[in-house]
Amino acid sequence: MFKAQLTDGEQIECEDYEVGDNGITLFDADNSFLAFVPYAHLLYVGRVDENGRTLW
């Protein structure tokens, strides 16, 4: 699992993500579209470990 940290403080959990030219696309566990985050609104994408900690 991954977590995207947005510039407004929001965090979005996702199962996978894809890097694009203008931002990242987030996907859920079914590989369905979850969200698109433009790079201007993205701070980090980090992996979430088995203890629920985000590893930035």
CHARMM-style PDB file with segment names, atoms N, HN, CA, C and O in Angstrom:
ATOM      1  N   MET     1       0.840  -1.163   0.000  1.00  0.00      PROA
ATOM      2  CA  MET     1       0.000   0.000   0.000  1.00  0.00      PROA
ATOM      3  C   MET     1       0.894   1.237   0.000  1.00  0.00      PROA
ATOM      4  O   MET     1       2.022   1.209   0.491  1.00  0.00      PROA
ATOM      5  N   PHE     2       0.365   2.319  -0.560  1.00  0.00      PROA
ATOM      6  HN  PHE     2      -0.552   2.342  -0.958  1.00  0.00      PROA
ATOM      7  CA  PHE     2       1.075   3.587  -0.633  1.00  0.00      PROA
ATOM      8  C   PHE     2       0.181   4.695  -0.093  1.00  0.00      PROA
ATOM      9  O   PHE     2      -1.032   4.529   0.035  1.00  0.00      PROA
ATOM     10  N   LYS     3       0.797   5.817   0.219  1.00  0.00      PROA
ATOM     11  HN  LYS     3       1.782   5.952   0.115  1.00  0.00      PROA
ATOM     12  CA  LYS     3       0.055   6.990   0.658  1.00  0.00      PROA
ATOM     13  C   LYS     3       0.630   8.202  -0.046  1.00  0.00      PROA
ATOM     14  O   LYS     3       1.842   8.418  -0.039  1.00  0.00      PROA
ATOM     15  N   ALA     4      -0.248   8.997  -0.656  1.00  0.00      PROA
ATOM     16  HN  ALA     4      -1.233   8.822  -0.661  1.00  0.00      PROA
ATOM     17  CA  ALA     4       0.161  10.237  -1.312  1.00  0.00      PROA
ATOM     18  C   ALA     4      -0.135  11.395  -0.364  1.00  0.00      PROA
ATOM     19  O   ALA     4      -1.250  11.522   0.142  1.00  0.00      PROA
ATOM     20  N   GLN     5       0.863  12.235  -0.129  1.00  0.00      PROA
ATOM     21  HN  GLN     5       1.769  12.132  -0.540  1.00  0.00      PROA
ATOM     22  CA  GLN     5       0.706  13.413   0.724  1.00  0.00      PROA
ATOM     23  C   GLN     5       0.520  14.619  -0.177  1.00  0.00      PROA
ATOM     24  O   GLN     5       1.399  14.945  -0.976  1.00  0.00      PROA
ATOM     25  N   LEU     6      -0.636  15.290  -0.050  1.00  0.00      PROA
ATOM     26  HN  LEU     6      -1.350  15.025   0.598  1.00  0.00      PROA
ATOM     27  CA  LEU     6      -0.940  16.451  -0.871  1.00  0.00      PROA
ATOM     28  C   LEU     6      -0.543  17.739  -0.161  1.00  0.00      PROA
ATOM     29  O   LEU     6      -0.373  17.750   1.058  1.00  0.00      PROA
ATOM     30  N   THR     7      -0.396  18.811  -0.909  1.00  0.00      PROA
ATOM     31  HN  THR     7      -0.535  18.802  -1.899  1.00  0.00      PROA
ATOM     32  CA  THR     7       0.049  20.088  -0.359  1.00  0.00      PROA
ATOM     33  C   THR     7      -0.946  20.695   0.618  1.00  0.00      PROA
ATOM     34  O   THR     7      -0.553  21.498   1.463  1.00  0.00      PROA
ATOM     35  N   ASP     8      -2.230  20.333   0.528  1.00  0.00      PROA
ATOM     36  HN  ASP     8      -2.550  19.680  -0.159  1.00  0.00      PROA
ATOM     37  CA  ASP     8      -3.233  20.891   1.439  1.00  0.00      PROA
ATOM     38  C   ASP     8      -3.355  20.090   2.738  1.00  0.00      PROA
ATOM     39  O   ASP     8      -4.224  20.379   3.561  1.00  0.00      PROA
ATOM     40  N   GLY     9      -2.490  19.086   2.929  1.00  0.00      PROA
ATOM     41  HN  GLY     9      -1.784  18.851   2.261  1.00  0.00      PROA
ATOM     42  CA  GLY     9      -2.506  18.284   4.137  1.00  0.00      PROA
ATOM     43  C   GLY     9      -3.253  16.978   4.006  1.00  0.00      PROA
ATOM     44  O   GLY     9      -3.131  16.111   4.872  1.00  0.00      PROA
ATOM     45  N   GLU    10      -4.029  16.814   2.940  1.00  0.00      PROA
ATOM     46  HN  GLU    10      -4.128  17.518   2.237  1.00  0.00      PROA
ATOM     47  CA  GLU    10      -4.776  15.576   2.734  1.00  0.00      PROA
ATOM     48  C   GLU    10      -3.818  14.433   2.385  1.00  0.00      PROA
ATOM     49  O   GLU    10      -2.791  14.636   1.737  1.00  0.00      PROA
ATOM     50  N   GLN    11      -4.178  13.242   2.827  1.00  0.00      PROA
ATOM     51  HN  GLN    11      -5.012  13.077   3.353  1.00  0.00      PROA
ATOM     52  CA  GLN    11      -3.437  12.038   2.485  1.00  0.00      PROA
ATOM     53  C   GLN    11      -4.404  11.061   1.817  1.00  0.00      PROA
ATOM     54  O   GLN    11      -5.521  10.861   2.293  1.00  0.00      PROA
ATOM     55  N   ILE    12      -3.971  10.461   0.721  1.00  0.00      PROA
ATOM     56  HN  ILE    12      -3.063  10.623   0.334  1.00  0.00      PROA
ATOM     57  CA  ILE    12      -4.795   9.504  -0.006  1.00  0.00      PROA
ATOM     58  C   ILE    12      -4.062   8.171  -0.026  1.00  0.00      PROA
ATOM     59  O   ILE    12      -2.942   8.074  -0.528  1.00  0.00      PROA
ATOM     60  N   GLU    13      -4.708   7.140   0.527  1.00  0.00      PROA
ATOM     61  HN  GLU    13      -5.618   7.219   0.935  1.00  0.00      PROA
ATOM     62  CA  GLU    13      -4.141   5.796   0.496  1.00  0.00      PROA
ATOM     63  C   GLU    13      -4.511   5.131  -0.820  1.00  0.00      PROA
ATOM     64  O   GLU    13      -5.630   5.284  -1.310  1.00  0.00      PROA
ATOM     65  N   CYS    14      -3.566   4.391  -1.390  1.00  0.00      PROA
ATOM     66  HN  CYS    14      -2.657   4.267  -0.992  1.00  0.00      PROA
ATOM     67  CA  CYS    14      -3.812   3.690  -2.637  1.00  0.00      PROA
ATOM     68  C   CYS    14      -3.008   2.395  -2.651  1.00  0.00      PROA
ATOM     69  O   CYS    14      -2.046   2.232  -1.900  1.00  0.00      PROA
ATOM     70  N   GLU    15      -3.417   1.492  -3.509  1.00  0.00      PROA
ATOM     71  HN  GLU    15      -4.198   1.624  -4.119  1.00  0.00      PROA
ATOM     72  CA  GLU    15      -2.713   0.214  -3.630  1.00  0.00      PROA
ATOM     73  C   GLU    15      -1.552   0.298  -4.622  1.00  0.00      PROA
ATOM     74  O   GLU    15      -0.549  -0.401  -4.479  1.00  0.00      PROA
ATOM     75  N   ASP    16      -1.700   1.156  -5.620  1.00  0.00      PROA
ATOM     76  HN  ASP    16      -2.514   1.725  -5.736  1.00  0.00      PROA
ATOM     77  CA  ASP    16      -0.672   1.316  -6.644  1.00  0.00      PROA
ATOM     78  C   ASP    16      -0.795   2.712  -7.236  1.00  0.00      PROA
ATOM     79  O   ASP    16      -1.810   3.384  -7.053  1.00  0.00      PROA
ATOM     80  N   TYR    17       0.236   3.144  -7.943  1.00  0.00      PROA
ATOM     81  HN  TYR    17       1.061   2.598  -8.092  1.00  0.00      PROA
ATOM     82  CA  TYR    17       0.186   4.440  -8.612  1.00  0.00      PROA
ATOM     83  C   TYR    17       1.023   4.396  -9.875  1.00  0.00      PROA
ATOM     84  O   TYR    17       1.905   3.554 -10.037  1.00  0.00      PROA
ATOM     85  N   GLU    18       0.721   5.324 -10.758  1.00  0.00      PROA
ATOM     86  HN  GLU    18       0.004   6.008 -10.626  1.00  0.00      PROA
ATOM     87  CA  GLU    18       1.422   5.422 -12.036  1.00  0.00      PROA
ATOM     88  C   GLU    18       1.905   6.852 -12.210  1.00  0.00      PROA
ATOM     89  O   GLU    18       1.141   7.798 -12.020  1.00  0.00      PROA
ATOM     90  N   VAL    19       3.154   7.007 -12.567  1.00  0.00      PROA
ATOM     91  HN  VAL    19       3.775   6.238 -12.721  1.00  0.00      PROA
ATOM     92  CA  VAL    19       3.754   8.323 -12.771  1.00  0.00      PROA
ATOM     93  C   VAL    19       3.503   8.762 -14.203  1.00  0.00      PROA
ATOM     94  O   VAL    19       3.764   8.013 -15.145  1.00  0.00      PROA
ATOM     95  N   GLY    20       2.993   9.981 -14.365  1.00  0.00      PROA
ATOM     96  HN  GLY    20       2.781  10.589 -13.600  1.00  0.00      PROA
ATOM     97  CA  GLY    20       2.732  10.516 -15.696  1.00  0.00      PROA
ATOM     98  C   GLY    20       3.478  11.818 -15.922  1.00  0.00      PROA
ATOM     99  O   GLY    20       4.251  12.248 -15.066  1.00  0.00      PROA
ATOM    100  N   ASP    21       3.257  12.439 -17.051  1.00  0.00      PROA
ATOM    101  HN  ASP    21       2.629  12.090 -17.747  1.00  0.00      PROA
ATOM    102  CA  ASP    21       3.932  13.693 -17.393  1.00  0.00      PROA
ATOM    103  C   ASP    21       3.480  14.858 -16.509  1.00  0.00      PROA
ATOM    104  O   ASP    21       4.280  15.733 -16.179  1.00  0.00      PROA
ATOM    105  N   ASN    22       2.195  14.869 -16.123  1.00  0.00      PROA
ATOM    106  HN  ASN    22       1.545  14.158 -16.391  1.00  0.00      PROA
ATOM    107  CA  ASN    22       1.639  16.009 -15.392  1.00  0.00      PROA
ATOM    108  C   ASN    22       1.268  15.712 -13.948  1.00  0.00      PROA
ATOM    109  O   ASN    22       0.875  16.617 -13.212  1.00  0.00      PROA
ATOM    110  N   GLY    23       1.386  14.454 -13.533  1.00  0.00      PROA
ATOM    111  HN  GLY    23       1.705  13.718 -14.131  1.00  0.00      PROA
ATOM    112  CA  GLY    23       1.028  14.093 -12.170  1.00  0.00      PROA
ATOM    113  C   GLY    23       0.995  12.588 -12.014  1.00  0.00      PROA
ATOM    114  O   GLY    23       1.454  11.852 -12.887  1.00  0.00      PROA
ATOM    115  N   ILE    24       0.445  12.131 -10.889  1.00  0.00      PROA
ATOM    116  HN  ILE    24       0.072  12.728 -10.179  1.00  0.00      PROA
ATOM    117  CA  ILE    24       0.343  10.694 -10.645  1.00  0.00      PROA
ATOM    118  C   ILE    24      -1.124  10.273 -10.632  1.00  0.00      PROA
ATOM    119  O   ILE    24      -2.006  11.030 -10.227  1.00  0.00      PROA
ATOM    120  N   THR    25      -1.355   9.051 -11.083  1.00  0.00      PROA
ATOM    121  HN  THR    25      -0.639   8.436 -11.412  1.00  0.00      PROA
ATOM    122  CA  THR    25      -2.685   8.455 -11.048  1.00  0.00      PROA
ATOM    123  C   THR    25      -2.658   7.376  -9.982  1.00  0.00      PROA
ATOM    124  O   THR    25      -1.788   6.505  -9.986  1.00  0.00      PROA
ATOM    125  N   LEU    26      -3.620   7.441  -9.066  1.00  0.00      PROA
ATOM    126  HN  LEU    26      -4.326   8.148  -9.063  1.00  0.00      PROA
ATOM    127  CA  LEU    26      -3.707   6.505  -7.959  1.00  0.00      PROA
ATOM    128  C   LEU    26      -4.763   5.445  -8.250  1.00  0.00      PROA
ATOM    129  O   LEU    26      -5.805   5.741  -8.835  1.00  0.00      PROA
ATOM    130  N   PHE    27      -4.486   4.195  -7.834  1.00  0.00      PROA
ATOM    131  HN  PHE    27      -3.639   3.954  -7.359  1.00  0.00      PROA
ATOM    132  CA  PHE    27      -5.385   3.074  -8.073  1.00  0.00      PROA
ATOM    133  C   PHE    27      -5.686   2.350  -6.770  1.00  0.00      PROA
ATOM    134  O   PHE    27      -4.845   2.293  -5.873  1.00  0.00      PROA
ATOM    135  N   ASP    28      -6.892   1.797  -6.671  1.00  0.00      PROA
ATOM    136  HN  ASP    28      -7.575   1.843  -7.400  1.00  0.00      PROA
ATOM    137  CA  ASP    28      -7.280   1.036  -5.480  1.00  0.00      PROA
ATOM    138  C   ASP    28      -6.879  -0.422  -5.632  1.00  0.00      PROA
ATOM    139  O   ASP    28      -6.190  -0.785  -6.586  1.00  0.00      PROA
ATOM    140  N   ALA    29      -7.314  -1.268  -4.684  1.00  0.00      PROA
ATOM    141  HN  ALA    29      -7.874  -0.974  -3.909  1.00  0.00      PROA
ATOM    142  CA  ALA    29      -6.927  -2.679  -4.673  1.00  0.00      PROA
ATOM    143  C   ALA    29      -7.434  -3.447  -5.887  1.00  0.00      PROA
ATOM    144  O   ALA    29      -6.846  -4.462  -6.260  1.00  0.00      PROA
ATOM    145  N   ASP    30      -8.516  -2.980  -6.511  1.00  0.00      PROA
ATOM    146  HN  ASP    30      -8.993  -2.155  -6.208  1.00  0.00      PROA
ATOM    147  CA  ASP    30      -9.062  -3.624  -7.710  1.00  0.00      PROA
ATOM    148  C   ASP    30      -8.439  -3.074  -8.987  1.00  0.00      PROA
ATOM    149  O   ASP    30      -8.890  -3.385 -10.089  1.00  0.00      PROA
ATOM    150  N   ASN    31      -7.391  -2.248  -8.833  1.00  0.00      PROA
ATOM    151  HN  ASN    31      -7.024  -1.995  -7.937  1.00  0.00      PROA
ATOM    152  CA  ASN    31      -6.721  -1.590  -9.945  1.00  0.00      PROA
ATOM    153  C   ASN    31      -7.645  -0.626 -10.688  1.00  0.00      PROA
ATOM    154  O   ASN    31      -7.463  -0.353 -11.875  1.00  0.00      PROA
ATOM    155  N   SER    32      -8.647  -0.115  -9.953  1.00  0.00      PROA
ATOM    156  HN  SER    32      -8.795  -0.337  -8.989  1.00  0.00      PROA
ATOM    157  CA  SER    32      -9.560   0.884 -10.505  1.00  0.00      PROA
ATOM    158  C   SER    32      -9.037   2.279 -10.185  1.00  0.00      PROA
ATOM    159  O   SER    32      -8.376   2.486  -9.167  1.00  0.00      PROA
ATOM    160  N   PHE    33      -9.338   3.229 -11.058  1.00  0.00      PROA
ATOM    161  HN  PHE    33      -9.875   3.061 -11.885  1.00  0.00      PROA
ATOM    162  CA  PHE    33      -8.934   4.623 -10.870  1.00  0.00      PROA
ATOM    163  C   PHE    33      -9.448   5.138  -9.533  1.00  0.00      PROA
ATOM    164  O   PHE    33     -10.619   4.962  -9.199  1.00  0.00      PROA
ATOM    165  N   LEU    34      -8.572   5.769  -8.780  1.00  0.00      PROA
ATOM    166  HN  LEU    34      -7.621   5.913  -9.052  1.00  0.00      PROA
ATOM    167  CA  LEU    34      -8.941   6.359  -7.498  1.00  0.00      PROA
ATOM    168  C   LEU    34      -8.874   7.879  -7.562  1.00  0.00      PROA
ATOM    169  O   LEU    34      -9.806   8.569  -7.150  1.00  0.00      PROA
ATOM    170  N   ALA    35      -7.751   8.398  -8.087  1.00  0.00      PROA
ATOM    171  HN  ALA    35      -6.993   7.837  -8.422  1.00  0.00      PROA
ATOM    172  CA  ALA    35      -7.580   9.852  -8.159  1.00  0.00      PROA
ATOM    173  C   ALA    35      -6.411  10.192  -9.073  1.00  0.00      PROA
ATOM    174  O   ALA    35      -5.512   9.381  -9.295  1.00  0.00      PROA
ATOM    175  N   PHE    36      -6.451  11.414  -9.596  1.00  0.00      PROA
ATOM    176  HN  PHE    36      -7.182  12.072  -9.415  1.00  0.00      PROA
ATOM    177  CA  PHE    36      -5.307  11.972 -10.312  1.00  0.00      PROA
ATOM    178  C   PHE    36      -4.809  13.153  -9.489  1.00  0.00      PROA
ATOM    179  O   PHE    36      -5.600  14.016  -9.110  1.00  0.00      PROA
ATOM    180  N   VAL    37      -3.521  13.203  -9.210  1.00  0.00      PROA
ATOM    181  HN  VAL    37      -2.878  12.501  -9.517  1.00  0.00      PROA
ATOM    182  CA  VAL    37      -2.934  14.283  -8.422  1.00  0.00      PROA
ATOM    183  C   VAL    37      -1.865  14.980  -9.264  1.00  0.00      PROA
ATOM    184  O   VAL    37      -0.836  14.380  -9.571  1.00  0.00      PROA
ATOM    185  N   PRO    38      -2.097  16.242  -9.640  1.00  0.00      PROA
ATOM    186  CA  PRO    38      -1.076  16.980 -10.382  1.00  0.00      PROA
ATOM    187  C   PRO    38       0.159  17.184  -9.494  1.00  0.00      PROA
ATOM    188  O   PRO    38       0.042  17.291  -8.273  1.00  0.00      PROA
ATOM    189  N   TYR    39       1.319  17.237 -10.106  1.00  0.00      PROA
ATOM    190  HN  TYR    39       1.415  17.150 -11.098  1.00  0.00      PROA
ATOM    191  CA  TYR    39       2.556  17.410  -9.354  1.00  0.00      PROA
ATOM    192  C   TYR    39       2.551  18.679  -8.504  1.00  0.00      PROA
ATOM    193  O   TYR    39       3.174  18.712  -7.443  1.00  0.00      PROA
ATOM    194  N   ALA    40       1.860  19.717  -8.956  1.00  0.00      PROA
ATOM    195  HN  ALA    40       1.354  19.690  -9.818  1.00  0.00      PROA
ATOM    196  CA  ALA    40       1.792  20.971  -8.198  1.00  0.00      PROA
ATOM    197  C   ALA    40       1.111  20.781  -6.843  1.00  0.00      PROA
ATOM    198  O   ALA    40       1.310  21.596  -5.941  1.00  0.00      PROA
ATOM    199  N   HSD    41       0.313  19.724  -6.680  1.00  0.00      PROA
ATOM    200  HN  HSD    41       0.151  19.062  -7.412  1.00  0.00      PROA
ATOM    201  CA  HSD    41      -0.413  19.469  -5.435  1.00  0.00      PROA
ATOM    202  C   HSD    41       0.137  18.262  -4.676  1.00  0.00      PROA
ATOM    203  O   HSD    41      -0.455  17.846  -3.681  1.00  0.00      PROA
ATOM    204  N   LEU    42       1.238  17.702  -5.117  1.00  0.00      PROA
ATOM    205  HN  LEU    42       1.719  18.040  -5.926  1.00  0.00      PROA
ATOM    206  CA  LEU    42       1.803  16.500  -4.512  1.00  0.00      PROA
ATOM    207  C   LEU    42       3.107  16.826  -3.788  1.00  0.00      PROA
ATOM    208  O   LEU    42       4.006  17.455  -4.347  1.00  0.00      PROA
ATOM    209  N   LEU    43       3.190  16.385  -2.530  1.00  0.00      PROA
ATOM    210  HN  LEU    43       2.459  15.875  -2.076  1.00  0.00      PROA
ATOM    211  CA  LEU    43       4.441  16.529  -1.797  1.00  0.00      PROA
ATOM    212  C   LEU    43       5.263  15.251  -1.882  1.00  0.00      PROA
ATOM    213  O   LEU    43       6.436  15.293  -2.251  1.00  0.00      PROA
ATOM    214  N   TYR    44       4.655  14.107  -1.544  1.00  0.00      PROA
ATOM    215  HN  TYR    44       3.702  14.073  -1.245  1.00  0.00      PROA
ATOM    216  CA  TYR    44       5.364  12.832  -1.496  1.00  0.00      PROA
ATOM    217  C   TYR    44       4.425  11.693  -1.850  1.00  0.00      PROA
ATOM    218  O   TYR    44       3.203  11.831  -1.790  1.00  0.00      PROA
ATOM    219  N   VAL    45       5.013  10.572  -2.217  1.00  0.00      PROA
ATOM    220  HN  VAL    45       6.006  10.460  -2.266  1.00  0.00      PROA
ATOM    221  CA  VAL    45       4.322   9.284  -2.257  1.00  0.00      PROA
ATOM    222  C   VAL    45       5.212   8.338  -1.466  1.00  0.00      PROA
ATOM    223  O   VAL    45       6.397   8.192  -1.764  1.00  0.00      PROA
ATOM    224  N   GLY    46       4.636   7.701  -0.461  1.00  0.00      PROA
ATOM    225  HN  GLY    46       3.673   7.819  -0.220  1.00  0.00      PROA
ATOM    226  CA  GLY    46       5.414   6.803   0.376  1.00  0.00      PROA
ATOM    227  C   GLY    46       4.744   5.451   0.525  1.00  0.00      PROA
ATOM    228  O   GLY    46       3.525   5.324   0.409  1.00  0.00      PROA
ATOM    229  N   ARG    47       5.560   4.452   0.782  1.00  0.00      PROA
ATOM    230  HN  ARG    47       6.550   4.555   0.877  1.00  0.00      PROA
ATOM    231  CA  ARG    47       5.049   3.107   1.015  1.00  0.00      PROA
ATOM    232  C   ARG    47       4.605   3.002   2.465  1.00  0.00      PROA
ATOM    233  O   ARG    47       5.257   3.542   3.359  1.00  0.00      PROA
ATOM    234  N   VAL    48       3.486   2.301   2.702  1.00  0.00      PROA
ATOM    235  HN  VAL    48       2.957   1.862   1.976  1.00  0.00      PROA
ATOM    236  CA  VAL    48       2.987   2.058   4.048  1.00  0.00      PROA
ATOM    237  C   VAL    48       3.400   0.647   4.441  1.00  0.00      PROA
ATOM    238  O   VAL    48       3.100  -0.311   3.729  1.00  0.00      PROA
ATOM    239  N   ASP    49       4.095   0.514   5.588  1.00  0.00      PROA
ATOM    240  HN  ASP    49       4.339   1.293   6.166  1.00  0.00      PROA
ATOM    241  CA  ASP    49       4.577  -0.807   6.001  1.00  0.00      PROA
ATOM    242  C   ASP    49       3.484  -1.592   6.735  1.00  0.00      PROA
ATOM    243  O   ASP    49       2.372  -1.094   6.913  1.00  0.00      PROA
ATOM    244  N   GLU    50       3.799  -2.806   7.155  1.00  0.00      PROA
ATOM    245  HN  GLU    50       4.702  -3.211   7.011  1.00  0.00      PROA
ATOM    246  CA  GLU    50       2.822  -3.700   7.782  1.00  0.00      PROA
ATOM    247  C   GLU    50       2.329  -3.175   9.131  1.00  0.00      PROA
ATOM    248  O   GLU    50       1.311  -3.649   9.634  1.00  0.00      PROA
ATOM    249  N   ASN    51       3.033  -2.204   9.728  1.00  0.00      PROA
ATOM    250  HN  ASN    51       3.860  -1.819   9.319  1.00  0.00      PROA
ATOM    251  CA  ASN    51       2.618  -1.597  10.996  1.00  0.00      PROA
ATOM    252  C   ASN    51       1.834  -0.311  10.794  1.00  0.00      PROA
ATOM    253  O   ASN    51       1.484   0.365  11.761  1.00  0.00      PROA
ATOM    254  N   GLY    52       1.560   0.029   9.540  1.00  0.00      PROA
ATOM    255  HN  GLY    52       1.845  -0.520   8.754  1.00  0.00      PROA
ATOM    256  CA  GLY    52       0.786   1.231   9.234  1.00  0.00      PROA
ATOM    257  C   GLY    52       1.603   2.506   9.186  1.00  0.00      PROA
ATOM    258  O   GLY    52       1.038   3.594   9.074  1.00  0.00      PROA
ATOM    259  N   ARG    53       2.923   2.396   9.267  1.00  0.00      PROA
ATOM    260  HN  ARG    53       3.382   1.512   9.357  1.00  0.00      PROA
ATOM    261  CA  ARG    53       3.789   3.574   9.192  1.00  0.00      PROA
ATOM    262  C   ARG    53       4.089   3.910   7.742  1.00  0.00      PROA
ATOM    263  O   ARG    53       4.347   3.024   6.927  1.00  0.00      PROA
ATOM    264  N   THR    54       4.053   5.192   7.432  1.00  0.00      PROA
ATOM    265  HN  THR    54       3.844   5.912   8.094  1.00  0.00      PROA
ATOM    266  CA  THR    54       4.394   5.638   6.081  1.00  0.00      PROA
ATOM    267  C   THR    54       5.887   5.876   5.996  1.00  0.00      PROA
ATOM    268  O   THR    54       6.456   6.623   6.792  1.00  0.00      PROA
ATOM    269  N   LEU    55       6.514   5.234   5.025  1.00  0.00      PROA
ATOM    270  HN  LEU    55       6.051   4.627   4.379  1.00  0.00      PROA
ATOM    271  CA  LEU    55       7.952   5.372   4.812  1.00  0.00      PROA
ATOM    272  C   LEU    55       8.164   6.334   3.651  1.00  0.00      PROA
ATOM    273  O   LEU    55       8.125   5.927   2.490  1.00  0.00      PROA
ATOM    274  N   TRP    56       8.385   7.590   3.955  1.00  0.00      PROA
ATOM    275  HN  TRP    56       8.417   7.920   4.899  1.00  0.00      PROA
ATOM    276  CA  TRP    56       8.541   8.619   2.924  1.00  0.00      PROA
ATOM    277  C   TRP    56       9.846   8.469   2.300  1.00  0.00      PROA
ATOM    278  OT1 TRP    56      10.191   9.234   1.399  1.00  0.00      PROA
TER     279      TRP     56
END
